């Protein structure tokens, strides 16, 4: 059974549908009495075809099993029945506006000595082959038996279609909003009531927009090629797991191939389909140093070599909180503007260092828990940040000093 059986939804590309619909229309539309007369190059009962073999740059054989089709060599991957049926119909209903006079002309001049494609229909013992040669404007040269014709490119669309288009090339198809967990490369993301959070390698809130954007990119992954799993030997696999409700979708990425544990085949995908693997933990974390809403704080203490500045808030979760600096009331507008600047302080990169604390900010929340932020010099332009004893990130030194300067200069 193909891995598609466990995927949430199957999506057929709109462009492919439109082209296919056009091809079916061309095959099934009523004859136009006013149009020029066409030559019947080949006509047969498509229902009696039991096998179709395509030889060319992309060779394959489709075998009919009951009402369905299978492709030789990849029997475990579902064949698109509509595409296969339309291919056979197109080969059993070939018309041409003109027979080509080949007197004194070599088949090679039409590209028919080494055809682009040779299609062979098997009716259960009786076989019929046609060959497609060079293009000529909106037509191709086509050889049936010993005769050469011009056949329109749209009528040969299904014959020229890539092998992969006849297979179910959907590797992953899902609704991004249904995902509740994602893990890869040591990164673990979980969706909760407050949005996305990272549980490894950092325990902190994630950037919801970035996580959602990444999941949208992953939501529809299609294969460029499908091969036997044992043909994929190079590279070190990266394990990926998604949770959607009660369903777990897990697979390994080995180079440009995606491999599902219980699938017989591996799916080669475009590099862009695997771009999510290059997204680091730092790319996904929420980068605010102190993402604490003002209504959750009852005091904020700034400590530096210049002394202590103590901000307190009376009734922070009410409609009319009162703000104080060192015991003296400050206006609502001034404090809120300052607090907004404080909340805009962000990490610039990953990094940690031990040393002497130069600045610290202690947030005492309404539940009496303390959120302690300390800044330790790491270079002339950066501070390492220690948050409740955890040192993972770095901030711009000037931004920290500007915050402390703003706290000192806040008018009362």
Buried (B, 14 or more C-beta within 10 A) or exposed (E): EBBBEEBBEEEEBEEEEEBBEEBBEBBEEEEEEEEEEBBEBBEBEBEBBBBBBBBBEBEBBBBBEEEEBBBEEBEBBBBBEEBBBBBBBBBBBBBBBEEBEBEEEEBEEBBBEEBBBBBBBBBEEEEBBBBBBBBEEEBBBBBBEEEBBBBBEBBBBBBBBEBBBBBBBBBBBBEBEBBBBBBBBEBBBBBEEEBBBBBEBBEBBBBBEBBBBBBEBBBBBBBBBBBEBEEBEEEEEBEBEBBBEEEEBEBBBBBBBBBBEEBBBBBBBEEEBBEBEEBEBBBBBBBBBBEBEBBBBBBBBBBBEEEEBBBBBEEBEEEEBBBBBEEEEBEEEBBEEBBEEBBEBBBBEBBBBEEEEBBBBBBBBBEEEEBBBBBBBBEEEBBBBBBEEEBBBBBBBEBBBEBBEBBEEBEE
